[in-house]
Amino acid sequence: MYTAFYKLNERPFELTPDLRFLYLSPKHREALAHLTYGVAERKVFVQLTGEVGTGKTLMLDALVHGLDATTKVARITNTTISRMDLLRALAWELGLPGTGRTKMEMLREVSDCLSQWAADGRNAVFVIDEAQNLEAPLLEEIRLLSNLRSLARSTLQIVLAGQPELRTKLEGADLRQLRQRIGIRYHLEPLSLDETGEYVRHRLRVAGAKDDRIFDASAIEAAYEYSQGIPRMVNIICDNSLLSGYADGKAWIGRRTVRETVESLETREPAQAATGGGQETAQG
């Protein structure tokens, strides 16, 4: 709706993760470096945590995108599942039929596949997003998967990504063995004020903006104050601010437009909660 008015090729602040819009702040660059190093060095467990909306899923997308054909990636985001469902999901992601009717049959099917990959000099990575939802018994099942070995090394690397609750859960005494196997840990922090400005301008440029200063400095500051540097919240604020600016015929977005947008969003949130509406698309 507002794209033509602001001379954009597309909407710059969609919530759906899109690597074309990837902005690597120093924090995100470091997070990706930790993930990439963990996989390259064959660490058995790699852990990435961060608040809702900080970009964890996009970091996982970037990690997977950067891997070559010698690495097989199995990835799941539905973490409220049973042990057998976990094994079947892993088998399916590995390209296996997953026809085993018992846990032992499923494990044998997966183990044989991973052993063949290892014998061929290849690697397999199991990426689990939203890992904070995993119950302790399922986390223990995942630890047992790391015991699958061939040629004196683990045949499956596991990347656990989730909200800060994951760190708390892993501190439990019953998960001590898993916690001790995590070779790489990184907690993704929100953007700073300067990084928020760079993030907004970067997304505008990718969307085709001839002038990436559509949001002036005061608007960026207001967006940061409300979002506290959480990229998903920045997207919501900026998208709605562009819509408001378009409705008012404003070629530039200033602090007042952002403040009015934030007030409108805060007014709408209780109503959405009461009706069950307004579900967000996950960004990480």
VOBA-1610 file (N, C-alpha, C; in pm, whole numbers, padded with zeros to 5 digits, always signed):
BEGIN
Met+00082-00121+00000Met+00000+00000+00000Met+00086+00126+00000Tyr+00187+00130+00087Tyr+00270+00250+00098Tyr+00396+00242+00012Thr+00423+00127-00049Thr+00550+00109-00119Thr+00569+00208-00233Ala+00466+00230-00314Ala+00479+00323-00427Ala+00502+00466-00377Phe+00432+00502-00269Phe+00443+00637-00214Phe+00587+00667-00171Tyr+00652+00568-00109Tyr+00789+00587-00062Tyr+00892+00535-00162Lys+00847+00503-00283Lys+00935+00457-00391Lys+01016+00334-00351Leu+00945+00237-00294Leu+01005+00110-00253Leu+00960-00001-00348Asn+01044-00100-00366Asn+01007-00214-00450Asn+00923-00316-00375Glu+00935-00316-00242Glu+00861-00410-00158Glu+00859-00355-00017Arg+00781-00419+00068Arg+00774-00377+00207Arg+00903-00417+00278Pro+00969-00323+00343Pro+01101-00352+00401Pro+01097-00416+00540Phe+00982-00416+00605Phe+00979-00459+00745Phe+00883-00575+00771Glu+00883-00670+00679Glu+00804-00791+00699Glu+00861-00870+00816Leu+00775-00948+00884Leu+00820-01026+00999Leu+00880-01161+00960Thr+00843-01211+00845Thr+00894-01341+00803Thr+01045-01333+00778Pro+01124-01423+00837Pro+01270-01420+00815Pro+01304-01429+00667Asp+01393-01342+00622Asp+01432-01337+00481Asp+01580-01301+00476Leu+01663-01393+00428Leu+01807-01369+00427Leu+01847-01251+00340Arg+01763-01211+00246Arg+01797-01095+00164Arg+01808-00969+00250Phe+01736-00967+00360Phe+01734-00850+00448Phe+01829-00866+00567Leu+01910-00970+00566Leu+01997-00997+00680Leu+02090-00879+00708Tyr+02081-00828+00829Tyr+02171-00721+00874Tyr+02259-00780+00984Leu+02387-00784+00961Leu+02479-00841+01058Leu+02538-00730+01145Ser+02472-00704+01256Ser+02532-00616+01355Ser+02652-00690+01414Pro+02741-00621+01486Pro+02853-00693+01549Pro+02807-00813+01632Lys+02692-00798+01700Lys+02640-00908+01782Lys+02595-01024+01694His+02523-00994+01586His+02475-01100+01497His+02591-01165+01421Arg+02689-01085+01385Arg+02807-01140+01318Arg+02880-01237+01411Glu+02890-01200+01538Glu+02957-01286+01636Glu+02876-01413+01660Ala+02743-01399+01666Ala+02657-01517+01684Ala+02675-01615+01569Leu+02673-01563+01447Leu+02690-01649+01329Leu+02829-01712+01329Ala+02929-01638+01370Ala+03065-01692+01376Ala+03074-01808+01476His+03007-01794+01590His+03006-01902+01689His+02938-02026+01633Leu+02823-02007+01567Leu+02751-02121+01509Leu+02836-02190+01402Thr+02893-02109+01314Thr+02972-02164+01204Thr+03095-02237+01255Tyr+03162-02178+01353Tyr+03279-02242+01413Tyr+03241-02374+01479Gly+03130-02375+01551Gly+03086-02496+01619Gly+03063-02610+01523Val+03002-02579+01409Val+02977-02684+01308Val+03108-02725+01241Ala+03191-02627+01206Ala+03316-02657+01136Ala+03410-02742+01221Glu+03409-02718+01353Glu+03497-02792+01443Glu+03431-02917+01500Arg+03315-02951+01447Arg+03244-03074+01485Arg+03214-03080+01636Lys+03178-02965+01694Lys+03134-02966+01833Lys+03002-03044+01842Val+02990-03128+01943Val+02871-03214+01952Val+02746-03131+01977Phe+02754-03033+02068Phe+02641-02946+02098Phe+02682-02799+02083Val+02594-02722+02019Val+02610-02577+02007Val+02480-02514+02056Gln+02490-02410+02138Gln+02372-02347+02197Gln+02365-02199+02160Leu+02248-02158+02111Leu+02223-02016+02082Leu+02095-01975+02154Thr+02105-01870+02235Thr+01987-01818+02304Thr+01972-01669+02279Gly+01854-01618+02307Gly+01826-01476+02289Gly+01680-01449+02318Glu+01648-01325+02349Glu+01509-01288+02374Glu+01426-01308+02247Val+01294-01312+02266Val+01203-01324+02153Val+01227-01210+02055Gly+01243-01244+01926Gly+01253-01141+01824Gly+01391-01085+01799Thr+01496-01142+01861Thr+01630-01088+01841Thr+01696-01137+01713Gly+01638-01238+01648Gly+01694-01283+01520Gly+01758-01420+01523Lys+01722-01503+01621Lys+01783-01637+01632Lys+01752-01722+01509Thr+01626-01721+01465Thr+01589-01804+01350Thr+01664-01759+01225Leu+01680-01629+01208Leu+01754-01579+01092Leu+01901-01620+01100Met+01957-01627+01220Met+02095-01675+01236Met+02105-01821+01196Leu+02005-01900+01231Leu+02004-02041+01191Leu+01991-02053+01040Asp+01906-01968+00981Asp+01892-01968+00834Asp+02027-01937+00769Ala+02097-01837+00823Ala+02227-01798+00767Ala+02329-01910+00783Leu+02326-01976+00898Leu+02416-02089+00920Leu+02393-02198+00816Val+02269-02241+00801Val+02236-02349+00708Val+02270-02308+00565His+02240-02182+00530His+02267-02133+00395His+02416-02139+00362Gly+02500-02121+00464Gly+02643-02116+00441Gly+02711-02252+00439Leu+02638-02359+00470Leu+02697-02492+00471Leu+02701-02550+00330Asp+02803-02629+00302Asp+02813-02687+00168Asp+02745-02824+00163Ala+02755-02888+00047Ala+02682-03012+00023Ala+02735-03130+00105Thr+02850-03115+00168Thr+02903-03224+00249Thr+02835-03233+00385Thr+02752-03135+00417Thr+02683-03134+00545Thr+02533-03153+00523Lys+02479-03255+00583Lys+02336-03281+00578Lys+02271-03213+00698Val+02167-03135+00674Val+02101-03062+00781Val+01961-03117+00805Ala+01932-03151+00928Ala+01798-03186+00971Ala+01751-03074+01064Arg+01633-03022+01041Arg+01589-02904+01118Arg+01444-02917+01159Ile+01415-02888+01286Ile+01278-02888+01333Ile+01251-02763+01415Thr+01126-02720+01415Thr+01082-02605+01496Thr+00969-02643+01589Asn+00902-02756+01561Asn+00794-02803+01649Asn+00856-02885+01760Thr+00865-02827+01878Thr+00937-02892+01988Thr+00844-02943+02098Thr+00714-02938+02076Thr+00620-02996+02172Thr+00576-03131+02117Ile+00672-03225+02111Ile+00649-03354+02048Ile+00695-03466+02141Ser+00661-03589+02106Ser+00702-03705+02184Ser+00840-03753+02140Arg+00895-03849+02212Arg+01025-03904+02178Arg+01022-03971+02041Met+00919-04049+02015Met+00909-04116+01886Met+00890-04015+01773Asp+00812-03910+01800Asp+00793-03806+01699Asp+00926-03738+01668Leu+01009-03720+01770Leu+01140-03659+01749Leu+01225-03746+01656Leu+01226-03876+01681Leu+01305-03967+01598Leu+01250-03971+01456Arg+01118-03972+01444Arg+01059-03975+01310Arg+01089-03845+01235Ala+01084-03732+01306Ala+01115-03604+01242Ala+01260-03601+01195Leu+01351-03652+01278Leu+01492-03657+01241Leu+01511-03747+01119Ala+01447-03865+01120Ala+01458-03957+01007Ala+01406-03894+00879Trp+01292-03828+00889Trp+01231-03765+00771Trp+01323-03656+00716Glu+01380-03574+00806Glu+01469-03467+00763Glu+01597-03521+00699Leu+01637-03642+00740Leu+01755-03704+00681Leu+01723-03776+00550Gly+01596-03772+00511Gly+01555-03836+00387Gly+01525-03984+00400Leu+01502-04029+00525Leu+01473-04169+00550Leu+01322-04191+00557Pro+01277-04314+00531Pro+01132-04340+00535Pro+01074-04335+00676Gly+01156-04363+00777Gly+01106-04358+00915Gly+00998-04461+00941Thr+01021-04582+00892Thr+00917-04687+00902Thr+00930-04772+01027Gly+01037-04753+01104Gly+01054-04833+01225Gly+00939-04816+01320Arg+00890-04928+01371Arg+00773-04921+01460Arg+00811-04909+01606Thr+00934-04940+01639Thr+00980-04926+01776Thr+01093-04825+01782Lys+01123-04780+01903Lys+01230-04683+01921Lys+01364-04741+01873Met+01392-04867+01905Met+01518-04928+01864Met+01528-04938+01713Glu+01418-04969+01646Glu+01420-04977+01499Glu+01447-04840+01438Met+01386-04737+01495Met+01407-04602+01445Met+01552-04558+01466Leu+01606-04586+01585Leu+01744-04550+01614Leu+01842-04621+01521Arg+01814-04749+01492Arg+01901-04823+01402Arg+01898-04763+01262Glu+01780-04724+01216Glu+01767-04664+01083Glu+01846-04534+01075Val+01832-04449+01177Val+01903-04322+01181Val+02053-04345+01195Ser+02092-04435+01285Ser+02233-04462+01309Ser+02304-04514+01185Asp+02241-04603+01112Asp+02301-04657+00989Asp+02323-04547+00886Cys+02225-04458+00875Cys+02236-04347+00780Cys+02352-04255+00818Leu+02360-04220+00946Leu+02465-04129+00991Leu+02603-04193+00979Ser+02612-04321+01006Ser+02740-04390+00993Ser+02787-04390+00848Gln+02696-04406+00754Gln+02731-04403+00613Gln+02779-04264+00573Trp+02711-04162+00625Trp+02754-04025+00596Trp+02895-04003+00648Ala+02922-04050+00771Ala+03055-04031+00831Ala+03161-04106+00751Ala+03127-04227+00705Ala+03222-04306+00626Ala+03256-04236+00495Asp+03161-04158+00444Asp+03183-04085+00319Asp+03251-03950+00342Gly+03288-03923+00468Gly+03355-03797+00500Gly+03260-03680+00510Arg+03134-03708+00532Arg+03035-03602+00541Arg+02993-03578+00686Asn+02915-03472+00704Asn+02873-03432+00838Asn+02721-03420+00842Ala+02663-03437+00960Ala+02518-03422+00977Ala+02493-03332+01098Val+02404-03236+01080Val+02373-03139+01185Val+02223-03138+01210Phe+02184-03152+01335Phe+02044-03149+01376Phe+02018-03013+01440Val+01944-02926+01372Val+01916-02791+01419Val+01776-02788+01481Ile+01769-02752+01608Ile+01642-02751+01682Ile+01613-02610+01728Asp+01512-02547+01667Asp+01470-02413+01705Asp+01361-02424+01811Glu+01337-02316+01883Glu+01238-02313+01991Glu+01268-02422+02094Ala+01394-02445+02122Ala+01434-02554+02210Ala+01394-02531+02355Gln+01355-02409+02390Gln+01312-02384+02529Gln+01185-02461+02562Asn+01112-02507+02459Asn+00988-02582+02483Asn+01011-02731+02507Leu+01134-02777+02487Leu+01163-02919+02505Leu+01157-02956+02653Glu+01084-03062+02684Glu+01080-03112+02821Glu+01210-03187+02851Ala+01243-03198+02979Ala+01367-03262+03020Ala+01385-03403+02962Pro+01280-03488+02962Pro+01299-03623+02903Pro+01336-03617+02755Leu+01282-03519+02682Leu+01314-03508+02540Leu+01457-03454+02521Leu+01499-03363+02607Leu+01636-03315+02602Leu+01734-03429+02632Glu+01696-03516+02723Glu+01780-03632+02752Glu+01784-03725+02631Glu+01674-03739+02561Glu+01671-03820+02439Glu+01766-03761+02334Ile+01768-03630+02325Ile+01858-03563+02232Ile+02003-03586+02272Arg+02030-03584+02401Arg+02166-03613+02447Arg+02208-03754+02405Leu+02116-03849+02415Leu+02148-03986+02378Leu+02176-03997+02228Leu+02112-03912+02148Leu+02140-03912+02005Leu+02285-03874+01979Ser+02340-03790+02067Ser+02480-03749+02049Ser+02577-03862+02076Asn+02527-03973+02132Asn+02612-04089+02156Asn+02634-04173+02031Leu+02556-04148+01926Leu+02573-04222+01802Leu+02710-04189+01744Arg+02791-04293+01724Arg+02929-04269+01685Arg+02972-04360+01571Ser+03071-04313+01498Ser+03135-04392+01392Ser+03275-04338+01372Leu+03370-04427+01350Leu+03509-04386+01331Leu+03559-04300+01447Ala+03519-04341+01567Ala+03564-04278+01693Ala+03517-04134+01711Arg+03413-04094+01641Arg+03359-03959+01665Arg+03207-03960+01652Ser+03145-03859+01710Ser+03000-03847+01702Ser+02958-03825+01557Thr+02850-03891+01517Thr+02802-03878+01379Thr+02695-03770+01364Leu+02654-03708+01475Leu+02547-03608+01468Leu+02582-03490+01558Gln+02590-03371+01498Gln+02603-03248+01575Gln+02463-03193+01601Ile+02448-03126+01714Ile+02316-03077+01752Ile+02326-02929+01789Val+02244-02847+01724Val+02237-02704+01753Val+02104-02678+01824Leu+02112-02628+01945Leu+01993-02594+02023Leu+01977-02442+02026Ala+01864-02392+01977Ala+01840-02248+01978Ala+01708-02221+02049Gly+01706-02119+02133Gly+01583-02091+02204Gly+01591-01964+02287Gln+01485-01936+02355Gln+01474-01819+02441Gln+01556-01840+02568Pro+01576-01736+02649Pro+01661-01749+02769Pro+01618-01862+02863Glu+01490-01900+02857Glu+01443-02010+02942Glu+01520-02139+02915Leu+01575-02152+02794Leu+01653-02271+02762Leu+01776-02280+02852Arg+01842-02166+02874Arg+01960-02166+02961Arg+01922-02210+03102Thr+01809-02157+03150Thr+01763-02194+03285Thr+01733-02342+03293Lys+01666-02394+03190Lys+01629-02536+03190Lys+01753-02624+03190Leu+01855-02584+03114Leu+01975-02666+03105Leu+02059-02663+03233Glu+02027-02570+03323Glu+02098-02565+03451Glu+02046-02668+03549Gly+01937-02737+03513Gly+01880-02838+03601Gly+01976-02953+03625Ala+01972-03008+03748Ala+02063-03117+03784Ala+02043-03239+03696Asp+01919-03261+03649Asp+01891-03380+03568Asp+01946-03369+03427Leu+01993-03249+03388Leu+02049-03230+03254Leu+02198-03197+03259Arg+02262-03235+03367Arg+02403-03205+03383Arg+02489-03266+03273Gln+02459-03389+03235Gln+02541-03456+03133Gln+02530-03384+02998Leu+02410-03339+02965Leu+02393-03265+02839Leu+02467-03132+02847Arg+02449-03061+02958Arg+02510-02929+02974Arg+02662-02937+02958Gln+02722-03044+03009Gln+02867-03058+03001Gln+02916-03086+02859Arg+02826-03125+02771Arg+02866-03155+02633Arg+02853-03035+02539Ile+02798-02925+02589Ile+02779-02807+02504Ile+02914-02737+02487Gly+02968-02743+02366Gly+03100-02688+02340Gly+03101-02541+02305Ile+02989-02491+02251Ile+02980-02351+02210Ile+02848-02294+02263Arg+02858-02179+02329Arg+02739-02110+02378Arg+02745-01963+02335Tyr+02630-01910+02292Tyr+02626-01767+02261Tyr+02486-01714+02291His+02482-01598+02358His+02355-01532+02388His+02345-01406+02303Leu+02243-01397+02220Leu+02226-01286+02127Leu+02155-01169+02195Glu+02223-01057+02205Glu+02169-00938+02270Glu+02095-00850+02168Pro+02003-00764+02214Pro+01934-00670+02123Pro+02030-00568+02063Leu+01981-00495+01964Leu+02059-00393+01896Leu+02076-00270+01985Ser+02186-00198+01966Ser+02203-00068+02030Ser+02126+00037+01950Leu+02126+00161+01998Leu+02059+00269+01926Leu+02122+00287+01787Asp+02253+00295+01780Asp+02320+00313+01651Asp+02292+00195+01557Glu+02295+00075+01611Glu+02268-00044+01531Glu+02124-00047+01482Thr+02033+00004+01565Thr+01893+00010+01522Thr+01879+00100+01401Gly+01948+00215+01402Gly+01944+00304+01287Gly+02001+00239+01163Glu+02113+00170+01178Glu+02174+00099+01065Glu+02081-00011+01014Tyr+02016-00080+01106Tyr+01924-00188+01071Tyr+01808-00135+00986Val+01749-00024+01029Val+01636+00036+00956Val+01680+00080+00818Arg+01793+00149+00811Arg+01840+00197+00681Arg+01880+00082+00588His+01937-00024+00644His+01974-00140+00565His+01851-00203+00500Arg+01746-00221+00577Arg+01625-00284+00523Arg+01558-00195+00419Leu+01565-00066+00439Leu+01510+00025+00339Leu+01588+00016+00207Arg+01720+00008+00216Arg+01802-00004+00095Arg+01772-00134+00021Val+01760-00244+00094Val+01731-00372+00030Val+01595-00368-00038Ala+01501-00293+00020Ala+01367-00282-00037Ala+01362-00185-00155Gly+01476-00123-00188Gly+01483-00040-00308Gly+01477+00110-00283Ala+01488+00152-00157Ala+01479+00296-00128Ala+01595+00372-00191Lys+01564+00479-00263Lys+01668+00564-00320Lys+01731+00649-00211Asp+01653+00681-00108Asp+01700+00756+00007Asp+01667+00675+00132Asp+01770+00626+00202Asp+01744+00540+00319Asp+01721+00621+00446Arg+01699+00753+00433Arg+01674+00839+00550Arg+01527+00874+00562Ile+01440+00785+00520Ile+01295+00810+00532Ile+01259+00831+00679Phe+01327+00757+00769Phe+01309+00778+00913Phe+01421+00870+00960Asp+01385+00986+01015Asp+01490+01076+01062Asp+01545+01028+01196Ala+01646+01097+01245Ala+01715+01053+01367Ala+01622+01045+01486Ser+01529+01140+01496Ser+01437+01139+01610Ser+01340+01021+01601Ala+01304+00981+01479Ala+01216+00866+01460Ala+01287+00737+01500Ile+01414+00726+01461Ile+01493+00608+01498Ile+01505+00598+01650Glu+01528+00712+01713Glu+01542+00713+01859Glu+01411+00669+01926Ala+01299+00716+01875Ala+01170+00678+01931Ala+01142+00529+01909Ala+01176+00479+01791Ala+01156+00337+01762Ala+01242+00251+01855Tyr+01364+00299+01880Tyr+01453+00225+01969Tyr+01400+00225+02113Glu+01351+00339+02158Glu+01300+00350+02295Glu+01188+00249+02320Tyr+01100+00232+02221Tyr+00988+00140+02240Tyr+01031-00005+02219Ser+01114-00030+02120Ser+01153-00168+02085Ser+01264-00222+02172Gln+01342-00131+02235Gln+01461-00169+02311Gln+01559-00250+02226Gly+01558-00223+02095Gly+01654-00286+02006Gly+01618-00426+01961Ile+01496-00469+01988Ile+01452-00602+01942Ile+01411-00590+01796Pro+01481-00656+01703Pro+01452-00638+01560Pro+01306-00661+01521Arg+01243-00762+01579Arg+01104-00787+01542Arg+01015-00669+01578Met+01039-00609+01696Met+00959-00495+01737Met+00991-00373+01651Val+01117-00358+01611Val+01153-00249+01520Val+01075-00263+01390Asn+01065-00385+01340Asn+00991-00410+01216Asn+00844-00369+01229Ile+00784-00410+01340Ile+00642-00378+01362Ile+00620-00228+01367Ile+00706-00159+01442Ile+00693-00014+01457Ile+00714+00057+01324Cys+00818+00019+01252Cys+00851+00088+01127Cys+00748+00060+01018Asp+00700-00061+01011Asp+00597-00094+00911Asp+00472-00011+00935Asn+00427-00006+01059Asn+00306+00070+01091Asn+00329+00220+01078Ser+00450+00265+01106Ser+00481+00408+01091Ser+00478+00449+00944Leu+00528+00363+00856Leu+00521+00393+00713Leu+00376+00398+00666Leu+00295+00311+00718Leu+00153+00312+00681Leu+00087+00441+00729Ser+00119+00482+00852Ser+00063+00607+00905Ser+00114+00727+00826Gly+00243+00726+00794Gly+00300+00836+00716Gly+00236+00846+00579Tyr+00213+00732+00517Tyr+00145+00730+00387Tyr+00004+00788+00398Ala-00069+00746+00502Ala-00206+00795+00521Ala-00210+00946+00541Asp-00106+01000+00605Asp-00100+01144+00632Asp-00026+01221+00523Gly+00022+01152+00421Gly+00094+01218+00312Gly+00229+01271+00351Lys+00296+01205+00447Lys+00426+01253+00494Lys+00539+01181+00420Ala+00626+01259+00355Ala+00737+01200+00282Ala+00847+01151+00375Trp+00851+01204+00498Trp+00952+01165+00595Trp+00885+01128+00726Ile+00943+01032+00795Ile+00888+00986+00922Ile+00969+01047+01035Gly+00899+01119+01125Gly+00965+01180+01239Gly+00920+01117+01369Arg+00967+01173+01479Arg+00939+01118+01612Arg+00789+01115+01642Arg+00718+01220+01599Arg+00576+01226+01631Arg+00499+01111+01567Thr+00530+01080+01442Thr+00461+00969+01374Thr+00489+00837+01444Val+00613+00816+01484Val+00647+00692+01554Val+00578+00684+01688Arg+00577+00795+01762Arg+00511+00795+01893Arg+00362+00767+01879Glu+00297+00828+01781Glu+00155+00803+01760Glu+00130+00658+01719Thr+00223+00604+01639Thr+00211+00464+01599Thr+00224+00372+01719Val+00321+00399+01804Val+00341+00318+01924Val+00218+00324+02014Glu+00161+00444+02032Glu+00041+00458+02114Glu-00075+00378+02056Ser-00085+00378+01923Ser-00190+00300+01857Ser-00169+00151+01877Leu-00044+00106+01867Leu-00013-00035+01887Leu-00043-00078+02030Glu-00009+00006+02126Glu-00034-00026+02266Glu-00182-00032+02296Thr-00261+00050+02226Thr-00406+00049+02245Thr-00467-00078+02187Arg-00412-00124+02075Arg-00467-00242+02007Arg-00430-00372+02075Glu-00318-00378+02144Glu-00269-00504+02201Glu-00368-00569+02298Pro-00427-00494+02395Pro-00522-00560+02486Pro-00642-00619+02412Ala-00690-00548+02309Ala-00805-00598+02234Ala-00770-00726+02160Gln-00649-00732+02105Gln-00606-00852+02034Gln-00593-00968+02130Ala-00541-00941+02251Ala-00526-01047+02349Ala-00662-01102+02391Ala-00761-01012+02402Ala-00894-01055+02445Ala-00963-01139+02340Thr-00936-01112+02212Thr-01004-01184+02105Thr-00922-01300+02051Gly-00795-01308+02096Gly-00707-01415+02046Gly-00646-01383+01912Gly-00659-01257+01865Gly-00609-01220+01734Gly-00468-01167+01742Gly-00417-01127+01625Gly-00287-01061+01620Gly-00169-01151+01642Gln-00178-01279+01605Gln-00064-01368+01625Gln+00050-01329+01534Glu+00170-01323+01590Glu+00287-01279+01515Glu+00346-01395+01435Thr+00405-01359+01323Thr+00489-01453+01251Thr+00625-01453+01316Ala+00678-01572+01348Ala+00805-01581+01419Ala+00920-01531+01335Gln+01010-01458+01400Gln+01131-01416+01333Gln+01255-01462+01407Gly+01242-01524+01512Gly+01364-01576+01573Gly+01375-01550+01720
//
